[in-house]
């Protein structure tokens, strides 16, 4: 089993909400059942255990940088589409700048920092193969510039 954190990026697409006044951002950190640019698919249920065991520690970061925290999660759950979150962003200089970039459509994507715990790989020699991630440990969700999964909305 790998013990490396990997980053899975998904376009925010249609934000559920970016409320600059209250500092609340709502969106998807991950979308299920879409092959991303890394050849991985994250399945529904992959985040269930990590949310229950570690959900209160998950932070909202900028560009996966631990020294650039944006805010804290106030809601984190799986729905039929993916990993849904609601984050509260304080009115720090970084927080205000990122909110402005989101409103302007410059920052339009989210990404998860995860460690795959359970995965299924294709047999050698198969074309169009992908790795299915069925359980992951979630460390953070970040507002980022580019996506590994360009179909996630």
TORKOL-4160 file (C-alpha; in steps of 0.2 Angstrom, whole numbers, padded with zeros to 4 digits, m for minus):
153
<pt num="1" X="0000" Y="0000" Z="0000"/>
<pt num="2" X="0006" Y="0017" Z="m0004"/>
<pt num="3" X="0008" Y="0030" Z="0010"/>
<pt num="4" X="0009" Y="0045" Z="m0001"/>
<pt num="5" X="m0003" Y="0060" Z="m0001"/>
<pt num="6" X="m0010" Y="0063" Z="m0019"/>
<pt num="7" X="m0020" Y="0077" Z="m0025"/>
<pt num="8" X="m0036" Y="0075" Z="m0035"/>
<pt num="9" X="m0043" Y="0091" Z="m0043"/>
<pt num="10" X="m0061" Y="0094" Z="m0048"/>
<pt num="11" X="m0068" Y="0110" Z="m0056"/>
<pt num="12" X="m0079" Y="0119" Z="m0045"/>
<pt num="13" X="m0090" Y="0123" Z="m0060"/>
<pt num="14" X="m0107" Y="0129" Z="m0054"/>
<pt num="15" X="m0103" Y="0134" Z="m0036"/>
<pt num="16" X="m0117" Y="0131" Z="m0024"/>
<pt num="17" X="m0112" Y="0147" Z="m0016"/>
<pt num="18" X="m0098" Y="0159" Z="m0013"/>
<pt num="19" X="m0105" Y="0172" Z="0000"/>
<pt num="20" X="m0091" Y="0185" Z="0002"/>
<pt num="21" X="m0101" Y="0194" Z="0016"/>
<pt num="22" X="m0102" Y="0178" Z="0027"/>
<pt num="23" X="m0086" Y="0171" Z="0021"/>
<pt num="24" X="m0094" Y="0154" Z="0016"/>
<pt num="25" X="m0089" Y="0144" Z="0001"/>
<pt num="26" X="m0099" Y="0128" Z="m0004"/>
<pt num="27" X="m0094" Y="0116" Z="m0017"/>
<pt num="28" X="m0087" Y="0099" Z="m0021"/>
<pt num="29" X="m0070" Y="0094" Z="m0016"/>
<pt num="30" X="m0071" Y="0078" Z="m0026"/>
<pt num="31" X="m0083" Y="0070" Z="m0039"/>
<pt num="32" X="m0087" Y="0052" Z="m0040"/>
<pt num="33" X="m0086" Y="0039" Z="m0054"/>
<pt num="34" X="m0076" Y="0051" Z="m0066"/>
<pt num="35" X="m0059" Y="0045" Z="m0073"/>
<pt num="36" X="m0047" Y="0059" Z="m0069"/>
<pt num="37" X="m0031" Y="0064" Z="m0078"/>
<pt num="38" X="m0021" Y="0053" Z="m0067"/>
<pt num="39" X="m0032" Y="0038" Z="m0072"/>
<pt num="40" X="m0041" Y="0036" Z="m0056"/>
<pt num="41" X="m0059" Y="0035" Z="m0051"/>
<pt num="42" X="m0065" Y="0039" Z="m0034"/>
<pt num="43" X="m0081" Y="0029" Z="m0029"/>
<pt num="44" X="m0095" Y="0034" Z="m0018"/>
<pt num="45" X="m0092" Y="0029" Z="0000"/>
<pt num="46" X="m0073" Y="0032" Z="m0002"/>
<pt num="47" X="m0074" Y="0046" Z="0011"/>
<pt num="48" X="m0086" Y="0039" Z="0023"/>
<pt num="49" X="m0074" Y="0032" Z="0036"/>
<pt num="50" X="m0062" Y="0047" Z="0035"/>
<pt num="51" X="m0076" Y="0060" Z="0038"/>
<pt num="52" X="m0082" Y="0050" Z="0053"/>
<pt num="53" X="m0065" Y="0048" Z="0060"/>
<pt num="54" X="m0056" Y="0064" Z="0055"/>
<pt num="55" X="m0068" Y="0076" Z="0047"/>
<pt num="56" X="m0066" Y="0089" Z="0061"/>
<pt num="57" X="m0048" Y="0091" Z="0057"/>
<pt num="58" X="m0050" Y="0094" Z="0038"/>
<pt num="59" X="m0045" Y="0111" Z="0033"/>
<pt num="60" X="m0048" Y="0122" Z="0017"/>
<pt num="61" X="m0031" Y="0127" Z="0010"/>
<pt num="62" X="m0025" Y="0137" Z="m0004"/>
<pt num="63" X="m0016" Y="0128" Z="m0018"/>
<pt num="64" X="m0012" Y="0113" Z="m0006"/>
<pt num="65" X="0000" Y="0123" Z="0004"/>
<pt num="66" X="m0001" Y="0119" Z="0023"/>
<pt num="67" X="0006" Y="0136" Z="0027"/>
<pt num="68" X="m0009" Y="0145" Z="0017"/>
<pt num="69" X="m0024" Y="0140" Z="0027"/>
<pt num="70" X="m0040" Y="0148" Z="0020"/>
<pt num="71" X="m0053" Y="0141" Z="0032"/>
<pt num="72" X="m0062" Y="0127" Z="0042"/>
<pt num="73" X="m0075" Y="0115" Z="0036"/>
<pt num="74" X="m0092" Y="0118" Z="0044"/>
<pt num="75" X="m0100" Y="0104" Z="0033"/>
<pt num="76" X="m0092" Y="0089" Z="0025"/>
<pt num="77" X="m0102" Y="0075" Z="0018"/>
<pt num="78" X="m0105" Y="0063" Z="0003"/>
<pt num="79" X="m0120" Y="0065" Z="m0008"/>
<pt num="80" X="m0124" Y="0056" Z="m0024"/>
<pt num="81" X="m0112" Y="0067" Z="m0034"/>
<pt num="82" X="m0097" Y="0068" Z="m0024"/>
<pt num="83" X="m0088" Y="0075" Z="m0008"/>
<pt num="84" X="m0098" Y="0091" Z="m0003"/>
<pt num="85" X="m0091" Y="0104" Z="0008"/>
<pt num="86" X="m0095" Y="0121" Z="0016"/>
<pt num="87" X="m0080" Y="0131" Z="0022"/>
<pt num="88" X="m0080" Y="0146" Z="0032"/>
<pt num="89" X="m0066" Y="0158" Z="0026"/>
<pt num="90" X="m0061" Y="0172" Z="0039"/>
<pt num="91" X="m0058" Y="0189" Z="0032"/>
<pt num="92" X="m0039" Y="0188" Z="0032"/>
<pt num="93" X="m0029" Y="0196" Z="0018"/>
<pt num="94" X="m0027" Y="0179" Z="0009"/>
<pt num="95" X="m0046" Y="0175" Z="0012"/>
<pt num="96" X="m0052" Y="0191" Z="0005"/>
<pt num="97" X="m0040" Y="0189" Z="m0010"/>
<pt num="98" X="m0045" Y="0171" Z="m0014"/>
<pt num="99" X="m0064" Y="0176" Z="m0012"/>
<pt num="100" X="m0061" Y="0190" Z="m0025"/>
<pt num="101" X="m0052" Y="0177" Z="m0037"/>
<pt num="102" X="m0067" Y="0165" Z="m0035"/>
<pt num="103" X="m0079" Y="0179" Z="m0039"/>
<pt num="104" X="m0069" Y="0184" Z="m0054"/>
<pt num="105" X="m0069" Y="0167" Z="m0061"/>
<pt num="106" X="m0050" Y="0165" Z="m0059"/>
<pt num="107" X="m0050" Y="0152" Z="m0046"/>
<pt num="108" X="m0063" Y="0140" Z="m0051"/>
<pt num="109" X="m0058" Y="0123" Z="m0045"/>
<pt num="110" X="m0056" Y="0113" Z="m0029"/>
<pt num="111" X="m0044" Y="0098" Z="m0025"/>
<pt num="112" X="m0043" Y="0085" Z="m0012"/>
<pt num="113" X="m0027" Y="0080" Z="m0003"/>
<pt num="114" X="m0029" Y="0061" Z="0000"/>
<pt num="115" X="m0020" Y="0045" Z="0004"/>
<pt num="116" X="m0027" Y="0030" Z="m0005"/>
<pt num="117" X="m0031" Y="0016" Z="0007"/>
<pt num="118" X="m0041" Y="0004" Z="m0003"/>
<pt num="119" X="m0039" Y="0003" Z="m0022"/>
<pt num="120" X="m0042" Y="m0009" Z="m0036"/>
<pt num="121" X="m0030" Y="m0009" Z="m0051"/>
<pt num="122" X="m0033" Y="m0016" Z="m0069"/>
<pt num="123" X="m0023" Y="m0032" Z="m0074"/>
<pt num="124" X="m0007" Y="m0028" Z="m0084"/>
<pt num="125" X="m0009" Y="m0027" Z="m0102"/>
<pt num="126" X="m0027" Y="m0019" Z="m0102"/>
<pt num="127" X="m0030" Y="m0004" Z="m0112"/>
<pt num="128" X="m0040" Y="0011" Z="m0105"/>
<pt num="129" X="m0036" Y="0005" Z="m0088"/>
<pt num="130" X="m0040" Y="0015" Z="m0072"/>
<pt num="131" X="m0037" Y="0013" Z="m0054"/>
<pt num="132" X="m0053" Y="0013" Z="m0043"/>
<pt num="133" X="m0051" Y="0022" Z="m0026"/>
<pt num="134" X="m0064" Y="0014" Z="m0014"/>
<pt num="135" X="m0057" Y="0021" Z="0003"/>
<pt num="136" X="m0046" Y="0036" Z="0006"/>
<pt num="137" X="m0040" Y="0046" Z="0020"/>
<pt num="138" X="m0044" Y="0065" Z="0017"/>
<pt num="139" X="m0032" Y="0078" Z="0024"/>
<pt num="140" X="m0038" Y="0094" Z="0016"/>
<pt num="141" X="m0048" Y="0102" Z="0002"/>
<pt num="142" X="m0039" Y="0116" Z="m0008"/>
<pt num="143" X="m0045" Y="0130" Z="m0019"/>
<pt num="144" X="m0033" Y="0128" Z="m0034"/>
<pt num="145" X="m0030" Y="0134" Z="m0052"/>
<pt num="146" X="m0031" Y="0118" Z="m0063"/>
<pt num="147" X="m0040" Y="0101" Z="m0062"/>
<pt num="148" X="m0036" Y="0083" Z="m0064"/>
<pt num="149" X="m0054" Y="0079" Z="m0067"/>
<pt num="150" X="m0061" Y="0091" Z="m0080"/>
<pt num="151" X="m0079" Y="0083" Z="m0081"/>
<pt num="152" X="m0083" Y="0087" Z="m0062"/>
<pt num="153" X="m0095" Y="0101" Z="m0060"/>
